[in-house]
Amino acid sequence: MTTGAVGKVGSLFVVSVALLLVGCPGAGTTGGGGTSGAGGKSSSDDLTSKIGDYLPPLDGGKLEIAAPKGWDWANPGGGVLVAFKPKDAEINSLPRVLLSVEESAAGIDEVTPDNVEAFVRQVSESLSEPKPKEPVRAVQLGKHHFARYVTFAKRRNQVVAQQTLKTVAGGRAYTLRLEAYHHTLDKYQAAVTVAAMSMKFAGEDAGQAAAPAATEPEAAKPEAEEPESGKPESSKPDVVKPEAKEPPAEPADEAAKDEKPAKPDEKEAAN
């Protein structure tokens, strides 16, 4: 009986130790939310390793950016410079990361460590609805400083979380926005962080400019993605600018054709 009791105690001890080992995560096993910002050095290195292949230069050669590993990219148009999505996913499905750009209207040509807090205040004051779920705050991702905030919106009666990163470089305001159903936000936050960390602006890395000279007309790759962006046109989130698929370009060509019948005027002039 004594031997049996000792055997039971020994087995319980082994099970307890095993449970402790399984149940105690290391410092690097935090959820997606833990790696979404500028974490410690180890988490930053881990995210850097997730940077995928760089696209051809965008925004007239002013920006280079890479898709996260395991994600594809597409050019949906409609005010969106480029979109990232998990491989084999449709461009109008979630999650996705959208990049847009415009001229800076904040009086700041470059976000730096010295003015990032002022930039954060400007971004915060410019927001109307929906109010941020998390207040706007400054984060550093890679070499660059961003204003970061999270808002919620609705899509087909489901709550969509949007994590936005804004910065300014060379007088151009760049906005990266992750859109994901709110219960999956932690899972996909790293995607927008990785995209932000990959950003290289003109003049920063001359060596990287060796990419194909097809700066903006990245029609070769986007056309391969285009069938996806053309499928579910009705599934655009309320908060995303309408993804005017390539049709806007075709009317422009047709308009150009319609202008050719100006030759009759030349005949009249000759008469």
C-alpha positions as CSV (number, residue, x, y, z in Angstrom):
1,M,0.0,0.0,0.0
2,T,2.9,2.3,0.8
3,T,4.4,1.6,-2.6
4,G,1.1,2.4,-4.3
5,A,0.7,5.7,-2.5
6,V,4.3,6.7,-3.4
7,G,3.6,5.8,-7.0
8,K,0.5,8.0,-7.1
9,V,2.3,11.0,-5.5
10,G,5.2,10.6,-8.0
11,S,2.8,10.6,-11.0
12,L,0.9,13.6,-9.7
13,F,4.2,15.4,-9.3
14,V,5.2,14.7,-12.9
15,V,1.8,15.8,-14.2
16,S,2.0,19.1,-12.1
17,V,5.4,19.9,-13.5
18,A,4.3,19.2,-17.0
19,L,1.3,21.5,-16.6
20,L,3.5,24.3,-15.2
21,L,5.8,24.0,-18.2
22,V,3.0,24.2,-20.6
23,G,1.1,26.9,-18.9
24,C,4.0,29.4,-18.4
25,P,4.5,31.2,-21.7
26,G,7.8,32.9,-22.4
27,A,8.3,36.6,-22.9
28,G,7.8,36.3,-26.6
29,T,4.5,34.5,-26.6
30,T,2.1,37.4,-26.1
31,G,-0.9,37.7,-28.3
32,G,-1.2,39.6,-31.5
33,G,-1.9,42.8,-29.6
34,G,1.5,42.5,-27.8
35,T,3.4,42.6,-31.1
36,S,1.3,45.3,-32.8
37,G,3.3,48.2,-31.5
38,A,6.9,49.0,-31.2
39,G,7.7,46.2,-28.6
40,G,11.0,45.2,-27.2
41,K,14.0,44.4,-29.3
42,S,13.2,40.7,-29.7
43,S,9.6,41.3,-30.8
44,S,10.9,44.0,-33.2
45,D,13.4,41.6,-34.7
46,D,10.7,39.0,-35.0
47,L,8.4,41.3,-36.9
48,T,11.3,42.5,-39.2
49,S,11.8,38.8,-40.2
50,K,8.1,38.8,-41.5
51,I,8.8,41.5,-44.1
52,G,8.2,40.0,-47.5
53,D,9.2,41.0,-51.0
54,Y,9.2,44.7,-51.9
55,L,6.8,46.1,-54.6
56,P,8.0,48.3,-57.4
57,P,8.3,51.9,-56.1
58,L,4.9,53.7,-55.5
59,D,3.7,57.3,-55.4
60,G,5.9,58.4,-58.2
61,G,9.0,56.7,-56.8
62,K,8.6,58.3,-53.4
63,L,7.8,55.2,-51.5
64,E,8.8,51.5,-51.3
65,I,6.8,49.1,-49.2
66,A,6.7,45.3,-48.8
67,A,3.8,42.9,-48.2
68,P,4.0,40.8,-45.0
69,K,5.1,37.3,-45.7
70,G,2.2,35.1,-46.6
71,W,0.2,38.1,-47.9
72,D,-0.4,39.2,-51.5
73,W,-0.9,42.7,-52.9
74,A,-3.3,44.3,-55.3
75,N,-4.1,47.7,-56.7
76,P,-7.9,48.2,-56.1
77,G,-7.9,51.8,-57.2
78,G,-10.6,54.2,-55.7
79,G,-8.1,56.3,-53.8
80,V,-6.2,53.2,-52.4
81,L,-2.5,53.1,-53.5
82,V,-2.1,49.4,-52.7
83,A,-3.9,46.8,-50.6
84,F,-2.4,43.7,-48.8
85,K,-4.5,40.6,-48.2
86,P,-3.8,37.0,-47.1
87,K,-2.8,34.8,-50.0
88,D,-5.8,33.4,-51.9
89,A,-8.2,35.8,-50.2
90,E,-10.4,38.2,-52.1
91,I,-9.5,41.9,-52.0
92,N,-12.9,42.8,-50.5
93,S,-12.7,40.2,-47.7
94,L,-11.3,40.9,-44.3
95,P,-8.6,41.1,-43.0
96,R,-6.8,43.5,-45.3
97,V,-4.4,46.4,-45.1
98,L,-5.0,49.5,-47.2
99,L,-2.5,52.2,-48.0
100,S,-3.6,55.6,-49.1
101,V,-1.6,58.9,-49.7
102,E,-2.4,62.6,-50.0
103,E,-0.6,65.9,-49.7
104,S,0.1,66.8,-46.1
105,A,-2.3,69.4,-44.9
106,A,-1.0,69.4,-41.3
107,G,1.8,71.9,-41.9
108,I,4.3,69.1,-41.2
109,D,6.5,67.9,-44.1
110,E,8.2,65.1,-42.1
111,V,7.2,63.3,-38.9
112,T,10.3,63.2,-36.7
113,P,11.0,62.4,-33.0
114,D,10.8,66.1,-32.3
115,N,7.4,66.8,-33.8
116,V,5.6,63.4,-33.6
117,E,3.6,64.5,-30.5
118,A,2.4,67.6,-32.3
119,F,1.5,65.4,-35.2
120,V,-0.5,63.1,-32.9
121,R,-2.4,66.1,-31.5
122,Q,-3.3,67.2,-35.1
123,V,-4.4,63.8,-36.0
124,S,-6.5,63.5,-32.9
125,E,-8.2,66.9,-33.5
126,S,-8.9,66.0,-37.1
127,L,-10.9,62.9,-36.2
128,S,-14.7,63.2,-36.0
129,E,-16.7,60.0,-36.2
130,P,-16.3,57.3,-35.2
131,K,-14.4,58.4,-32.1
132,P,-11.3,56.3,-31.5
133,K,-11.7,53.2,-29.4
134,E,-8.1,53.8,-28.3
135,P,-6.7,57.4,-28.1
136,V,-4.3,58.6,-30.8
137,R,-0.7,57.9,-29.6
138,A,2.8,58.1,-31.0
139,V,4.6,54.9,-32.0
140,Q,8.0,54.2,-33.7
141,L,8.0,51.4,-36.2
142,G,11.4,50.7,-37.8
143,K,13.0,54.1,-38.7
144,H,9.7,56.0,-38.8
145,H,7.3,57.6,-36.3
146,F,3.5,57.2,-36.7
147,A,0.3,58.3,-35.1
148,R,-1.7,55.2,-34.2
149,Y,-5.3,54.8,-33.2
150,V,-8.1,52.2,-33.4
151,T,-11.7,52.8,-34.4
152,F,-14.7,50.5,-34.7
153,A,-17.2,50.5,-37.6
154,K,-19.9,48.1,-38.8
155,R,-20.0,45.9,-41.9
156,R,-23.0,43.7,-42.6
157,N,-24.1,43.9,-38.9
158,Q,-20.6,42.8,-37.8
159,V,-18.2,45.0,-35.9
160,V,-15.0,45.8,-37.8
161,A,-11.9,47.1,-36.0
162,Q,-9.7,49.5,-37.9
163,Q,-6.1,50.1,-36.7
164,T,-4.7,53.1,-38.4
165,L,-1.1,54.3,-38.7
166,K,-0.4,57.7,-40.1
167,T,2.9,59.4,-41.0
168,V,4.3,62.2,-43.2
169,A,7.4,62.0,-45.4
170,G,8.5,64.5,-48.1
171,G,5.2,66.5,-47.7
172,R,3.1,63.4,-48.4
173,A,0.8,62.0,-45.8
174,Y,0.6,58.2,-45.8
175,T,-2.1,56.2,-44.1
176,L,-1.9,52.5,-43.4
177,R,-5.2,50.9,-42.2
178,L,-5.8,47.4,-41.0
179,E,-9.4,46.3,-41.3
180,A,-10.4,43.1,-39.5
181,Y,-13.4,41.8,-37.6
182,H,-13.0,42.9,-34.1
183,H,-12.6,39.4,-32.6
184,T,-9.6,38.8,-35.0
185,L,-7.9,42.2,-34.5
186,D,-5.2,40.8,-32.2
187,K,-4.5,38.0,-34.6
188,Y,-3.8,40.4,-37.6
189,Q,-2.3,43.5,-35.9
190,A,1.2,42.3,-36.8
191,A,0.4,42.6,-40.5
192,V,-0.1,46.4,-40.5
193,T,2.9,46.8,-38.2
194,V,5.2,44.8,-40.6
195,A,4.0,46.8,-43.6
196,A,4.8,50.1,-41.7
197,M,8.2,48.8,-40.7
198,S,9.0,48.0,-44.3
199,M,8.4,51.5,-45.5
200,K,11.3,53.3,-47.2
201,F,11.0,56.8,-48.5
202,A,12.9,58.5,-51.4
203,G,16.4,59.4,-50.4
204,E,16.6,57.1,-47.4
205,D,18.1,54.0,-49.2
206,A,19.6,54.7,-52.6
207,G,20.5,51.0,-52.9
208,Q,17.0,49.9,-52.7
209,A,16.0,51.9,-55.8
210,A,17.4,49.1,-58.0
211,A,13.9,47.7,-58.4
212,P,12.3,47.7,-61.9
213,A,11.8,51.2,-63.2
214,A,8.1,50.6,-63.7
215,T,7.4,53.0,-60.8
216,E,3.7,53.6,-60.6
217,P,2.2,51.8,-63.5
218,E,2.4,48.4,-61.7
219,A,-0.1,47.1,-64.1
220,A,1.7,43.8,-64.6
221,K,1.0,42.4,-61.1
222,P,-2.2,44.2,-60.2
223,E,-3.9,42.7,-63.4
224,A,-3.2,39.3,-62.0
225,E,-5.0,40.3,-58.9
226,E,-7.7,42.3,-60.7
227,P,-10.2,39.4,-61.1
228,E,-10.4,39.3,-57.3
229,S,-11.0,43.0,-56.9
230,G,-13.7,42.8,-59.6
231,K,-15.7,40.0,-57.9
232,P,-17.5,41.1,-54.8
233,E,-18.1,44.8,-55.5
234,S,-20.9,44.9,-53.1
235,S,-18.8,43.9,-50.1
236,K,-17.0,47.2,-49.6
237,P,-16.9,48.3,-45.9
238,D,-18.6,51.6,-45.1
239,V,-15.4,53.1,-43.9
240,V,-13.3,52.2,-47.0
241,K,-13.3,54.5,-49.9
242,P,-15.1,52.9,-52.8
243,E,-12.8,50.6,-54.5
244,A,-13.3,51.9,-58.0
245,K,-11.8,48.9,-59.8
246,E,-10.1,49.7,-63.0
247,P,-13.3,50.9,-64.9
248,P,-12.4,54.6,-64.3
249,A,-9.3,54.1,-66.5
250,E,-11.4,52.7,-69.4
251,P,-13.9,55.6,-69.6
252,A,-10.9,57.9,-69.8
253,D,-9.6,56.0,-72.8
254,E,-13.1,56.1,-74.4
255,A,-13.2,59.8,-73.8
256,A,-9.9,60.1,-75.6
257,K,-11.3,58.3,-78.5
258,D,-14.4,60.5,-78.6
259,E,-12.1,63.5,-79.0
260,K,-10.7,62.4,-82.3
261,P,-13.6,63.4,-84.4
262,A,-12.2,67.0,-84.1
263,K,-10.9,66.6,-87.7
264,P,-14.1,68.1,-89.3
265,D,-13.1,71.4,-87.7
266,E,-9.8,71.1,-89.5
267,K,-11.6,70.8,-92.8
268,E,-13.7,73.9,-92.1
269,A,-10.5,75.8,-91.2
270,A,-9.0,74.7,-94.5
271,N,-12.1,76.0,-96.4
